[in-house]
Amino acid sequence: MTHVLDKPVASATPAPDARRTARRRALLEWIAVHALGVAAALFFTLPFVFVLLTSLMSDSQALSRDLLPHPWEWDNYRRVLDTPGFLTWWRNTLLYAGLGTVLTVVSSLPVAYALAKFRFRGRNLALMLVISMMMLPPQVVVIPMYLFWAKQLDLSGTLWPLIVPMAFGDAFSIFLLRQFLTTIPNEYVDAARVDGCGDLRTLLRVIVPMAKPGIAAVALFQFFYAWNDYFGPQIYASENPGAWTLSYGLESFKGMHHTDWNLTMAATVLVMAPVILVFFFAQKAFVEGVTLTGVKG
């Protein structure tokens, strides 16, 4: 009688050395894939960290080689806010950016809707005119525009020459919204018309709810532009400190505190903070809107 010897079955679990090798390989692959992203993140983040840390230093420490503040001078922000005119610059910037963004979206959306969904003679020509306006630098028309607003309407020294034109549409916003609206199927518009909706009601009840990502992207672009605008307030509001915005007032603040780098950095943080917070909370809609419009930067 023969006996069959059972061969030992190999263990299904890998050896400890094999597990360590697999973990090490996975770690190296992660580093290789994310190294460029981490380097780019540090490249863009470190300047903000430097500004924030400097804003919390004392006057003498800001001029030293120290990297961390000791002690932390949170009172610097109160000193900046107590600067005469700083809160007025905040109010003017909110008015300019907020009202300008609303007017731009309200005026650009109907034009973009017409270019995307209407069929009429000369539509392509109208689109080409919009695109050509995007190629026109604002410096080209600044002199005739200034003569019109300052000499004819006597609005020099205010922000209204910058706000009122936004009620007549913006070429970039029209183009961006038009590109987004072309992604909405025409069947929705046709169904709304069959149900008895007019063009305005179709726009408000059907198109606007579906175009929220594109509208958010346009609104954020316009808000950031107005918040950071330096050229416009310099042209129209430089003669009236009561109409200055944060971007223009920060230059004056820097001149008054050219040796107080801690206060200058604290003022810079207060100017940047709203933009960073707005983008942080609206980045999902912003990225989605930009992606669906096909605009890449």
ROTOR-41027 format. One record per residue (C-alpha): residue number from 1; x negated, y negated, z negated; residue in three letters. Coordinates in nm, 2 decimals, m for minus. Last residue first. Layout:
// ROTOR-41027
   pos       xx       yy       zz   code
   NUM        X        Y        Z    ALA
...
END
This chain:
// ROTOR-41027
   pos       xx       yy       zz   code
   297     0.62    m7.95     1.88    GLY
   296     0.87    m7.72     2.05    LYS
   295     1.22    m7.81     2.16    VAL
   294     1.42    m7.51     2.28    GLY
   293     1.74    m7.65     2.14    THR
   292     1.80    m7.33     1.95    LEU
   291     1.47    m7.35     1.77    THR
   290     1.50    m7.72     1.68    VAL
   289     1.84    m7.66     1.52    GLY
   288     1.74    m7.35     1.34    GLU
   287     1.43    m7.52     1.20    VAL
   286     1.62    m7.82     1.08    PHE
   285     1.91    m7.62     0.94    ALA
   284     1.67    m7.41     0.73    LYS
   283     1.45    m7.71     0.64    GLN
   282     1.73    m7.91     0.48    ALA
   281     1.64    m7.88     0.11    PHE
   280     1.27    m7.90     0.16    PHE
   279     1.30    m8.16     0.44    PHE
   278     1.50    m8.39     0.22    VAL
   277     1.26    m8.34    m0.08    LEU
   276     0.95    m8.41     0.13    ILE
   275     1.11    m8.73     0.27    VAL
   274     1.22    m8.85    m0.07    PRO
   273     0.87    m8.78    m0.23    ALA
   272     0.66    m8.96     0.03    MET
   271     0.72    m9.32    m0.08    VAL
   270     0.70    m9.24    m0.45    LEU
   269     0.38    m9.04    m0.39    VAL
   268     0.23    m9.34    m0.20    THR
   267     0.32    m9.57    m0.49    ALA
   266     0.14    m9.34    m0.73    ALA
   265    m0.16    m9.32    m0.49    MET
   264    m0.19    m9.70    m0.48    THR
   263    m0.15    m9.71    m0.86    LEU
   262    m0.44    m9.47    m0.91    ASN
   261    m0.64    m9.64    m0.65    TRP
   260    m0.64    m9.97    m0.84    ASP
   259    m0.92   m10.15    m0.65    THR
   258    m0.70   m10.26    m0.36    HIS
   257    m0.41   m10.33    m0.59    HIS
   256    m0.26   m10.64    m0.42    MET
   255    m0.36   m10.53    m0.07    GLY
   254    m0.23   m10.18    m0.13    LYS
   253     0.11   m10.33    m0.24    PHE
   252     0.12   m10.53     0.08    SER
   251     0.06   m10.22     0.29    GLU
   250     0.32   m10.03     0.08    LEU
   249     0.57   m10.31     0.16    GLY
   248     0.56   m10.22     0.53    TYR
   247     0.63    m9.85     0.48    SER
   246     0.86    m9.91     0.19    LEU
   245     1.08   m10.16     0.38    THR
   244     1.07   m10.54     0.37    TRP
   243     1.38   m10.74     0.39    ALA
   242     1.33   m10.95     0.07    GLY
   241     0.97   m11.01     0.18    PRO
   240     1.10   m11.22     0.47    ASN
   239     0.85   m11.32     0.74    GLU
   238     0.76   m10.96     0.81    SER
   237     1.11   m10.86     0.88    ALA
   236     1.14   m10.84     1.26    TYR
   235     0.80   m10.73     1.40    ILE
   234     0.65   m10.57     1.09    GLN
   233     0.99   m10.40     1.01    PRO
   232     0.98   m10.24     1.36    GLY
   231     0.62   m10.13     1.36    PHE
   230     0.61    m9.96     1.02    TYR
   229     0.88    m9.69     1.06    ASP
   228     0.83    m9.41     0.81    ASN
   227     1.18    m9.40     0.68    TRP
   226     1.33    m9.48     1.02    ALA
   225     1.15    m9.20     1.19    TYR
   224     1.21    m8.95     0.91    PHE
   223     1.59    m9.03     0.92    PHE
   222     1.60    m9.00     1.29    GLN
   221     1.43    m8.66     1.31    PHE
   220     1.64    m8.54     1.01    LEU
   219     1.97    m8.65     1.18    ALA
   218     1.87    m8.49     1.51    VAL
   217     1.79    m8.16     1.34    ALA
   216     2.11    m8.17     1.13    ALA
   215     2.32    m8.24     1.44    ILE
   214     2.16    m7.94     1.62    GLY
   213     2.22    m7.71     1.32    PRO
   212     2.58    m7.84     1.28    LYS
   211     2.67    m7.78     1.65    ALA
   210     2.94    m7.52     1.59    MET
   209     3.14    m7.73     1.35    PRO
   208     3.09    m8.04     1.58    VAL
   207     3.20    m7.86     1.90    ILE
   206     3.54    m7.72     1.80    VAL
   205     3.74    m7.96     1.58    ARG
   204     3.56    m8.29     1.65    LEU
   203     3.46    m8.25     2.01    LEU
   202     3.78    m8.06     2.10    THR
   201     3.98    m8.34     1.93    ARG
   200     3.80    m8.61     2.13    LEU
   199     3.84    m8.42     2.46    ASP
   198     4.21    m8.35     2.41    GLY
   197     4.34    m8.03     2.25    CYS
   196     4.65    m7.87     2.39    GLY
   195     4.58    m7.50     2.32    ASP
   194     4.46    m7.45     2.67    VAL
   193     4.21    m7.73     2.61    ARG
   192     4.07    m7.56     2.30    ALA
   191     4.04    m7.23     2.50    ALA
   190     3.84    m7.41     2.77    ASP
   189     3.61    m7.56     2.52    VAL
   188     3.54    m7.23     2.35    TYR
   187     3.50    m7.06     2.69    GLU
   186     3.22    m7.31     2.77    ASN
   185     2.98    m7.11     2.56    PRO
   184     2.77    m7.32     2.32    ILE
   183     2.40    m7.31     2.42    THR
   182     2.45    m7.62     2.64    THR
   181     2.54    m7.81     2.32    LEU
   180     2.19    m7.76     2.19    PHE
   179     2.02    m7.91     2.50    GLN
   178     2.27    m8.20     2.49    ARG
   177     2.19    m8.27     2.13    LEU
   176     1.82    m8.29     2.19    LEU
   175     1.87    m8.51     2.50    PHE
   174     2.11    m8.75     2.32    ILE
   173     1.88    m8.77     2.02    SER
   172     1.57    m8.85     2.23    PHE
   171     1.76    m9.12     2.43    ALA
   170     1.91    m9.29     2.12    ASP
   169     2.27    m9.41     2.12    GLY
   168     2.44    m9.75     2.11    PHE
   167     2.49    m9.77     1.73    ALA
   166     2.12    m9.74     1.69    MET
   165     2.08   m10.08     1.85    PRO
   164     2.24   m10.23     1.53    VAL
   163     1.99   m10.10     1.28    ILE
   162     1.66   m10.24     1.40    LEU
   161     1.78   m10.59     1.49    PRO
   160     1.98   m10.57     1.16    TRP
   159     1.66   m10.53     0.94    LEU
   158     1.64   m10.90     0.86    THR
   157     1.38   m11.18     0.90    GLY
   156     1.49   m11.26     1.25    SER
   155     1.86   m11.24     1.30    LEU
   154     1.91   m11.57     1.48    ASP
   153     2.13   m11.42     1.75    LEU
   152     1.97   m11.59     2.06    GLN
   151     1.63   m11.67     1.93    LYS
   150     1.55   m11.38     1.69    ALA
   149     1.75   m11.10     1.84    TRP
   148     1.71   m11.18     2.20    PHE
   147     1.36   m11.31     2.19    LEU
   146     1.26   m11.00     1.99    TYR
   145     1.42   m10.77     2.24    MET
   144     1.24   m10.95     2.53    PRO
   143     0.91   m10.92     2.35    ILE
   142     0.95   m10.56     2.22    VAL
   141     1.04   m10.41     2.56    VAL
   140     0.71   m10.25     2.65    VAL
   139     0.61   m10.18     2.29    GLN
   138     0.90    m9.94     2.26    PRO
   137     0.73    m9.70     2.50    PRO
   136     0.95    m9.59     2.79    LEU
   135     0.92    m9.21     2.85    MET
   134     1.23    m9.13     2.65    MET
   133     1.42    m9.38     2.86    MET
   132     1.33    m9.17     3.17    SER
   131     1.49    m8.87     3.00    ILE
   130     1.82    m9.06     2.96    VAL
   129     1.80    m9.18     3.32    LEU
   128     1.75    m8.83     3.44    MET
   127     2.05    m8.72     3.25    LEU
   126     2.26    m8.99     3.41    ALA
   125     2.13    m8.88     3.75    LEU
   124     2.23    m8.52     3.68    ASN
   123     2.58    m8.63     3.58    ARG
   122     2.62    m8.85     3.89    GLY
   121     2.95    m8.71     4.00    ARG
   120     3.14    m8.54     3.71    PHE
   119     3.15    m8.21     3.54    ARG
   118     3.18    m8.24     3.16    PHE
   117     3.03    m8.00     2.91    LYS
   116     2.67    m8.09     2.85    ALA
   115     2.64    m8.45     2.97    LEU
   114     2.98    m8.54     2.81    ALA
   113     2.89    m8.37     2.48    TYR
   112     2.55    m8.55     2.48    ALA
   111     2.72    m8.88     2.52    VAL
   110     2.97    m8.80     2.25    PRO
   109     2.69    m8.70     2.01    LEU
   108     2.46    m9.00     2.06    SER
   107     2.68    m9.27     1.90    SER
   106     2.78    m9.08     1.59    VAL
   105     2.44    m8.93     1.54    VAL
   104     2.25    m9.26     1.59    THR
   103     2.50    m9.46     1.37    LEU
   102     2.47    m9.21     1.08    VAL
   101     2.08    m9.21     1.10    THR
   100     2.06    m9.59     1.12    GLY
    99     2.29    m9.62     0.81    LEU
    98     2.07    m9.39     0.61    GLY
    97     1.72    m9.49     0.73    ALA
    96     1.77    m9.87     0.73    TYR
    95     1.99    m9.88     0.42    LEU
    94     1.76    m9.64     0.23    LEU
    93     1.46    m9.84     0.34    THR
    92     1.61   m10.17     0.23    ASN
    91     1.70   m10.03    m0.12    ARG
    90     1.35    m9.88    m0.17    TRP
    89     1.19   m10.21    m0.06    TRP
    88     1.41   m10.39    m0.31    THR
    87     1.29   m10.14    m0.58    LEU
    86     0.93   m10.24    m0.50    PHE
    85     1.00   m10.62    m0.49    GLY
    84     0.82   m10.71    m0.81    PRO
    83     0.62   m10.42    m0.94    THR
    82     0.80   m10.25    m1.22    ASP
    81     0.84    m9.93    m1.02    LEU
    80     0.46    m9.91    m0.98    VAL
    79     0.40    m9.96    m1.35    ARG
    78     0.65    m9.69    m1.43    ARG
    77     0.47    m9.46    m1.19    TYR
    76     0.14    m9.53    m1.36    ASN
    75     0.29    m9.45    m1.70    ASP
    74     0.25    m9.08    m1.62    TRP
    73    m0.13    m9.12    m1.70    GLU
    72    m0.24    m8.76    m1.76    TRP
    71    m0.53    m8.77    m2.00    PRO
    70    m0.75    m8.65    m1.85    HIS
    69    m0.69    m8.63    m1.48    PRO
    68    m0.83    m8.34    m1.28    LEU
    67    m1.08    m8.38    m1.00    LEU
    66    m1.33    m8.61    m1.16    ASP
    65    m1.58    m8.78    m0.93    ARG
    64    m1.51    m9.13    m1.06    SER
    63    m1.31    m9.41    m0.91    LEU
    62    m0.97    m9.27    m1.02    ALA
    61    m1.12    m9.22    m1.37    GLN
    60    m1.17    m9.60    m1.42    SER
    59    m0.81    m9.69    m1.34    ASP
    58    m0.66    m9.40    m1.53    SER
    57    m0.55    m9.08    m1.34    MET
    56    m0.20    m8.95    m1.26    LEU
    55    m0.19    m9.10    m0.91    SER
    54    m0.53    m8.93    m0.84    THR
    53    m0.38    m8.59    m0.91    LEU
    52    m0.08    m8.65    m0.67    LEU
    51    m0.30    m8.78    m0.39    VAL
    50    m0.54    m8.49    m0.42    PHE
    49    m0.26    m8.24    m0.43    VAL
    48    m0.11    m8.40    m0.12    PHE
    47    m0.44    m8.39     0.06    PRO
    46    m0.48    m8.02    m0.05    LEU
    45    m0.15    m7.90     0.10    THR
    44    m0.21    m7.94     0.48    PHE
    43    m0.55    m7.77     0.50    PHE
    42    m0.45    m7.52     0.22    LEU
    41    m0.15    m7.41     0.43    ALA
    40    m0.36    m7.39     0.74    ALA
    39    m0.62    m7.17     0.56    ALA
    38    m0.34    m6.95     0.42    VAL
    37    m0.19    m6.91     0.77    GLY
    36    m0.52    m6.82     0.92    LEU
    35    m0.60    m6.57     0.65    ALA
    34    m0.25    m6.41     0.67    HIS
    33    m0.31    m6.13     0.93    VAL
    32    m0.67    m6.06     0.83    ALA
    31    m0.59    m6.08     0.46    ILE
    30    m0.30    m5.84     0.50    TRP
    29    m0.51    m5.60     0.70    GLU
    28    m0.78    m5.60     0.43    LEU
    27    m0.52    m5.53     0.16    LEU
    26    m0.37    m5.25     0.36    ALA
    25    m0.72    m5.10     0.42    ARG
    24    m0.80    m5.12     0.05    ARG
    23    m0.47    m4.96    m0.04    ARG
    22    m0.53    m4.68     0.20    ALA
    21    m0.88    m4.62     0.08    THR
    20    m0.76    m4.61    m0.28    ARG
    19    m0.49    m4.36    m0.19    ARG
    18    m0.75    m4.14    m0.01    ALA
    17    m0.99    m4.15    m0.31    ASP
    16    m0.70    m4.05    m0.54    PRO
    15    m0.63    m3.75    m0.32    ALA
    14    m0.31    m3.75    m0.12    PRO
    13     0.00    m3.57    m0.25    THR
    12     0.12    m3.28    m0.04    ALA
    11    m0.11    m3.04    m0.22    SER
    10    m0.24    m2.76     0.00    ALA
     9    m0.06    m2.43    m0.05    VAL
     8    m0.29    m2.16    m0.19    PRO
     7    m0.30    m1.85     0.03    LYS
     6    m0.09    m1.57    m0.09    ASP
     5    m0.27    m1.24    m0.08    LEU
     4    m0.08    m0.97     0.10    VAL
     3    m0.11    m0.64    m0.08    HIS
     2    m0.15    m0.32     0.11    THR
     1     0.00     0.00     0.00    MET
END
